Amino acid sequence: MVVNANERATTLPIKDDGHSIIPKSNIADADVIDAPEYEEETLSLQDVEKDMIIKALERHNGKRKNAAQDLKISERTLYRKIKEYNLENL
């Protein structure tokens, strides 16, 4: 009995036509942030993060609350990053 229960738990449900009944995720519906494109130069994570913050602030005309939401980070984190990267004048 236990073996049968484990088999059922690990088997994907399949319709008669051979296709899974589990829906595939729709990547078009995903919430995606446009990441900046970079050439073949090597950039640090900090450089990329700083650039994304600058672009988000520009997109939202300096409105930090909106930029933080766009970046999917808290306002507190955005304020800390702005100070860390010396971006107070944007």
C-alpha positions as CSV (number, residue, x, y, z in Angstrom):
1,M,0.0,0.0,0.0
2,V,2.7,2.5,0.9
3,V,4.6,1.8,-2.4
4,N,1.4,2.4,-4.3
5,A,0.8,5.7,-2.6
6,N,4.3,6.9,-3.3
7,E,3.9,5.9,-7.0
8,R,0.7,8.0,-7.2
9,A,2.4,10.9,-5.5
10,T,5.3,10.9,-8.0
11,T,3.3,10.2,-11.2
12,L,2.2,13.1,-13.3
13,P,-1.4,12.9,-14.3
14,I,-1.7,12.3,-18.1
15,K,-4.8,12.7,-20.3
16,D,-5.9,10.1,-22.8
17,D,-4.1,12.0,-25.6
18,G,-0.8,11.7,-23.8
19,H,-0.5,15.3,-22.7
20,S,-0.1,16.3,-19.1
21,I,-3.1,17.9,-17.4
22,I,-0.9,20.2,-15.5
23,P,-0.9,23.6,-17.2
24,K,2.4,25.0,-18.4
25,S,3.3,28.4,-17.0
26,N,2.8,31.2,-19.5
27,I,6.0,33.2,-19.6
28,A,4.2,36.0,-21.4
29,D,2.2,36.6,-18.3
30,A,5.3,36.9,-16.1
31,D,6.2,40.2,-14.6
32,V,9.5,41.0,-16.1
33,I,11.9,44.0,-15.6
34,D,13.9,45.0,-18.7
35,A,17.5,44.3,-17.7
36,P,20.1,46.5,-19.3
37,E,22.0,44.9,-22.2
38,Y,25.8,44.8,-21.9
39,E,28.4,44.0,-24.4
40,E,31.1,41.4,-23.7
41,E,32.7,43.5,-21.0
42,T,32.7,42.1,-17.5
43,L,30.8,44.1,-15.0
44,S,30.4,43.6,-11.3
45,L,27.1,42.8,-9.8
46,Q,27.3,46.2,-8.0
47,D,27.7,48.0,-11.4
48,V,24.7,46.3,-12.8
49,E,22.6,46.9,-9.7
50,K,23.6,50.6,-9.7
51,D,22.7,50.9,-13.4
52,M,19.3,49.3,-12.8
53,I,18.6,51.7,-9.9
54,I,19.5,54.7,-12.1
55,K,17.3,53.6,-14.9
56,A,14.4,52.9,-12.6
57,L,14.7,56.3,-11.1
58,E,14.8,57.9,-14.5
59,R,11.8,55.9,-15.7
60,H,9.8,57.2,-12.7
61,N,11.1,60.7,-12.7
62,G,13.0,60.3,-9.4
63,K,10.0,58.9,-7.6
64,R,11.7,56.5,-5.3
65,K,8.5,54.7,-4.1
66,N,7.6,53.8,-7.8
67,A,11.2,52.9,-8.6
68,A,11.4,50.5,-5.6
69,Q,8.2,48.8,-6.7
70,D,9.5,48.5,-10.3
71,L,12.7,46.9,-9.0
72,K,10.7,44.6,-6.6
73,I,12.6,45.9,-3.6
74,S,11.5,47.7,-0.5
75,E,11.7,51.5,-0.3
76,R,14.1,51.1,2.6
77,T,16.4,48.9,0.5
78,L,16.3,51.4,-2.3
79,Y,17.2,54.3,0.0
80,R,20.1,52.3,1.4
81,K,21.3,51.4,-2.1
82,I,21.0,55.1,-3.2
83,K,23.2,56.1,-0.3
84,E,25.6,53.2,-0.9
85,Y,26.1,54.1,-4.6
86,N,26.1,57.9,-3.8
87,L,23.1,58.5,-6.0
88,E,21.4,61.1,-3.8
89,N,21.4,63.8,-6.5
90,L,19.3,61.8,-9.0
